[in-house]
Amino acid sequence: MADMQFTILLEKDNDGGYTARCLELKGVYGQGETEKEALKEIQTALDIALNYYKEKKLVFPYRKIIQVKRDVQIETTST
């Protein structure tokens, strides 16, 4: 299989720990107590998903990640 790059969103949970999800492949997640654990879990989930697509000869769903930068103005009021 050719080298593929995936975008992983790593977030800190409110209750501690971390979650990671693949933005290109819906339903591919990982979680762990540390960033390292969450990234290890997402790697395992990616391996499983890629093997599944290969075995079933499925086409990857088309999803395109676009980064948009916007200036956000925040209004503040003093009371």
ABEGO torsion letter per residue (X at the ends): XBBBBBBBBBBBBAAEEBBBBBAABBGBBBBBABAAAAAAAAAAAAAAAAAAAAAAGBBBBBBBBBBBBBBBBBBBBBX
